[in-house]
Amino acid sequence: RYLSLARDITEQKRREREYEQIFNGVNDAIAIFDPETFSFVDVNESYHELVGYDDLERIRELGIGGLSATEDGYTAERGKGLIQTVARTGEPQTVEWRVSRPDGERPWIEVTLATAEIGGEQRVLSIQRDITERKRREREFEQIFNGVTDVIGIYDPETAELLDVNRTMCD
């Protein structure tokens, strides 16, 4: 005797293809974490480019700590704490983070963490964008703002509230 079961999975396969197209088609880097183990479940192609590793297994081996500029305080413990908080509260969080690439570069990234159900499992998505250029411009602005001998005050145009002053004005 033989027993055979058949099920139409056409719709499921279509959704999986759409998911893959979206996942790998966006410009932002995406990593999916298991909130229980803090391990990488998956990453998209943009994530591989951002961190400089083509192999998901190598990314898993390195973990959050191995991909981060830990000497600047971007540690595995801090990353795991963020994942845990987002998983527990369900509230998204956005932070700035520093990556450590194998080529020695250390780009700044903006990371938005949010929960998602993927394949019936609760996951934490990490959507990342390179903000290195923005951070460079901010540093340049600060140097100019505080480096000139002229007094500078920044006011809210609607309320005339003083929002910021340079060192010269403080002196």
URUR-V838207 format. One record per residue. N is the residue number from 0. SS is DSSP state (H for helix, E for strand, C for the rest). PSI is psi in whole degrees, -180 to 180 (NA if undefined). Layout:
n=N ss=SS psi=PSI
n=N ss=SS psi=PSI
//
This chain:
n=0 ss=C psi=145
n=1 ss=C psi=142
n=2 ss=C psi=127
n=3 ss=C psi=133
n=4 ss=C psi=136
n=5 ss=C psi=141
n=6 ss=C psi=136
n=7 ss=C psi=115
n=8 ss=C psi=21
n=9 ss=H psi=-47
n=10 ss=H psi=-42
n=11 ss=H psi=-44
n=12 ss=H psi=-39
n=13 ss=H psi=-45
n=14 ss=H psi=-39
n=15 ss=H psi=-41
n=16 ss=H psi=-43
n=17 ss=H psi=-44
n=18 ss=H psi=-48
n=19 ss=H psi=-41
n=20 ss=H psi=-43
n=21 ss=H psi=-48
n=22 ss=H psi=-46
n=23 ss=H psi=-6
n=24 ss=H psi=-12
n=25 ss=C psi=155
n=26 ss=C psi=-30
n=27 ss=C psi=145
n=28 ss=E psi=138
n=29 ss=E psi=131
n=30 ss=E psi=142
n=31 ss=E psi=126
n=32 ss=E psi=147
n=33 ss=E psi=117
n=34 ss=C psi=-13
n=35 ss=C psi=-42
n=36 ss=C psi=-11
n=37 ss=C psi=18
n=38 ss=C psi=156
n=39 ss=E psi=126
n=40 ss=E psi=-44
n=41 ss=E psi=159
n=42 ss=E psi=155
n=43 ss=C psi=176
n=44 ss=H psi=-38
n=45 ss=H psi=-33
n=46 ss=H psi=-44
n=47 ss=H psi=-45
n=48 ss=H psi=-41
n=49 ss=H psi=-46
n=50 ss=H psi=-14
n=51 ss=C psi=17
n=52 ss=C psi=131
n=53 ss=C psi=-13
n=54 ss=C psi=122
n=55 ss=H psi=-37
n=56 ss=H psi=-39
n=57 ss=H psi=-40
n=58 ss=H psi=-42
n=59 ss=H psi=-42
n=60 ss=H psi=-45
n=61 ss=H psi=-38
n=62 ss=H psi=-174
n=63 ss=H psi=-45
n=64 ss=H psi=-40
n=65 ss=H psi=-17
n=66 ss=H psi=-1
n=67 ss=E psi=157
n=68 ss=C psi=78
n=69 ss=H psi=-31
n=70 ss=H psi=-18
n=71 ss=H psi=8
n=72 ss=C psi=5
n=73 ss=C psi=79
n=74 ss=C psi=165
n=75 ss=H psi=-41
n=76 ss=H psi=-43
n=77 ss=H psi=-43
n=78 ss=H psi=-44
n=79 ss=H psi=-37
n=80 ss=H psi=-41
n=81 ss=H psi=-45
n=82 ss=H psi=-45
n=83 ss=H psi=-44
n=84 ss=H psi=-46
n=85 ss=H psi=-42
n=86 ss=H psi=-40
n=87 ss=H psi=-45
n=88 ss=H psi=-25
n=89 ss=C psi=2
n=90 ss=C psi=127
n=91 ss=C psi=152
n=92 ss=E psi=144
n=93 ss=E psi=130
n=94 ss=E psi=160
n=95 ss=E psi=143
n=96 ss=E psi=159
n=97 ss=E psi=126
n=98 ss=E psi=149
n=99 ss=C psi=111
n=100 ss=C psi=159
n=101 ss=C psi=-21
n=102 ss=C psi=4
n=103 ss=C psi=-14
n=104 ss=C psi=151
n=105 ss=C psi=74
n=106 ss=C psi=151
n=107 ss=E psi=140
n=108 ss=E psi=152
n=109 ss=E psi=125
n=110 ss=E psi=126
n=111 ss=E psi=121
n=112 ss=E psi=135
n=113 ss=E psi=155
n=114 ss=E psi=154
n=115 ss=E psi=151
n=116 ss=E psi=119
n=117 ss=E psi=122
n=118 ss=C psi=33
n=119 ss=C psi=2
n=120 ss=E psi=143
n=121 ss=E psi=126
n=122 ss=E psi=166
n=123 ss=E psi=121
n=124 ss=E psi=139
n=125 ss=E psi=107
n=126 ss=E psi=124
n=127 ss=E psi=144
n=128 ss=E psi=134
n=129 ss=E psi=122
n=130 ss=C psi=22
n=131 ss=H psi=-45
n=132 ss=H psi=-40
n=133 ss=H psi=-43
n=134 ss=H psi=-38
n=135 ss=H psi=-44
n=136 ss=H psi=-39
n=137 ss=H psi=-42
n=138 ss=H psi=-43
n=139 ss=H psi=-44
n=140 ss=H psi=-47
n=141 ss=H psi=-43
n=142 ss=H psi=-44
n=143 ss=H psi=-48
n=144 ss=H psi=-46
n=145 ss=H psi=-4
n=146 ss=H psi=-14
n=147 ss=C psi=158
n=148 ss=C psi=-5
n=149 ss=C psi=150
n=150 ss=C psi=130
n=151 ss=C psi=128
n=152 ss=E psi=137
n=153 ss=E psi=124
n=154 ss=E psi=150
n=155 ss=C psi=124
n=156 ss=C psi=-21
n=157 ss=C psi=-37
n=158 ss=C psi=-10
n=159 ss=C psi=18
n=160 ss=C psi=136
n=161 ss=E psi=119
n=162 ss=E psi=-34
n=163 ss=E psi=152
n=164 ss=E psi=156
n=165 ss=C psi=173
n=166 ss=H psi=-37
n=167 ss=H psi=-41
n=168 ss=H psi=-39
n=169 ss=H psi=-40
n=170 ss=C psi=NA
//
